[in-house]
Amino acid sequence: MNAPVRLIACEKQLIPDIAERICHGNVVSMFRSILTFIFIYSSQSLGCDDWFAKLKIENSKNCESLCVIADTDMSTFRCPDRCESLCNQASENIYGLTDDEIKFCKENKLDCLRAYKETWSAEKICLKIYPVSDVNDESDACRHYVWSILLAKSIGTIKAETVLNAHENNPREPKNQQAMDLANNRLGLLDYQKMKSKKITDEEITKSFIEQLKKNSLIILKQNYKSTGGLP
Amino acid sequence: MKKLLVAMLVLGVLIISTVIYGQTFWGGETMSSQKVKKKWGSEKYNAEAFKAGTYLDKSKMAYSIMTDKKLLEQPYEKIRELFGENDGFYFIDSYPTYIIQRGKNHSEETWQLVFRMNSKFKVRDVIMHKNCCDK
């Protein structure tokens, strides 16, 4: 039934039994339409990202003009409307990800989001032990050790290793800091693989970290808590 | 009509919750420059004095650093040269981050200035971020 007919049917109650079903189902239909729209729009957005990536023009000064005239097909014909944001998105990587992280994120959108979320979870766990998140100290070692376990738990060991290495592939980070982080990441992954239950809790991760700290297995460049055995 | 209003209300609550959760999710707790000014004052910053200064000295200069437009688009190397080595942490090790108030335990707040970088590692913005605690 087309929209005007449905409207008349609802207002005038011309066809009572059908009107009852259609008019009272309006909210549900509307919701369904909104959800469908969101779904289609988001799929299209993801499609546009891929379409844009294939153009390989993100670093070009004429990104927008090249993007607008690029070939499209039935699934990407609306993508040129988004050229401005696609070009800006490419030049403004707001979260300071490394090139390898960007590559991983483009290929694994959901895992990328999970990995990002776990960075904050790791920091939160370590802030329960240490009062401040510092660099190169015990809190730094904690973040990397905990993050690697949370990542392995969330996206699997192989992808976790990819993300962890991608995160450290940062030319601006001093080599000694990079080595410290990689070593502590590795220890976290190895410990996760040894764990019997893969549904490890935050408390168990914390306990495992403290054990490694006591065994001096973690690499720490700046010992802020040396006099108290690595703990505050 | 009533159902429509309820549906819109539910949708509104969902959107607001997502925005609130998203703000914390994407960056943690921050303090606006106006609140920074009110809390620590607005002393004009001097990079050398900041580098060598105490947390108290640094905190007084925080507002002028946050609001200095000239620092925007400055490269990572320039910020490190001006303000020295990181002593805080925000998301990745290579965001220049400087603690301006350091809590001694979990009940004391720690605040840090963060120079957030864009993909070209130039300053995108400067924020005051809470690096800690139970409070």
Chai-1 contact restraints between the chains, C-beta under 6 A:
chainA,res_idxA,chainB,res_idxB,connection_type,confidence,min_distance_angstrom,max_distance_angstrom,comment,restraint_id
A,V27,B,K3,contact,1.0,0.0,6.0,A-B,restraint_1
A,V27,B,L4,contact,1.0,0.0,6.0,A-B,restraint_2
A,V27,B,A7,contact,1.0,0.0,6.0,A-B,restraint_3
A,E92,B,N118,contact,1.0,0.0,6.0,A-B,restraint_4
A,N93,B,S119,contact,1.0,0.0,6.0,A-B,restraint_5
A,G96,B,I92,contact,1.0,0.0,6.0,A-B,restraint_6
A,G96,B,M117,contact,1.0,0.0,6.0,A-B,restraint_7
A,P131,B,G103,contact,1.0,0.0,6.0,A-B,restraint_8
A,P131,B,N105,contact,1.0,0.0,6.0,A-B,restraint_9
A,P131,B,H106,contact,1.0,0.0,6.0,A-B,restraint_10
A,P131,B,C132,contact,1.0,0.0,6.0,A-B,restraint_11
A,V132,B,T110,contact,1.0,0.0,6.0,A-B,restraint_12
A,V132,B,N131,contact,1.0,0.0,6.0,A-B,restraint_13
A,V132,B,C132,contact,1.0,0.0,6.0,A-B,restraint_14
A,S133,B,F89,contact,1.0,0.0,6.0,A-B,restraint_15
A,S133,B,N131,contact,1.0,0.0,6.0,A-B,restraint_16
A,V135,B,N86,contact,1.0,0.0,6.0,A-B,restraint_17
A,V135,B,F89,contact,1.0,0.0,6.0,A-B,restraint_18
A,V135,B,D93,contact,1.0,0.0,6.0,A-B,restraint_19
A,N170,B,S94,contact,1.0,0.0,6.0,A-B,restraint_20
A,R172,B,S94,contact,1.0,0.0,6.0,A-B,restraint_21
A,E173,B,D93,contact,1.0,0.0,6.0,A-B,restraint_22
A,E173,B,S94,contact,1.0,0.0,6.0,A-B,restraint_23
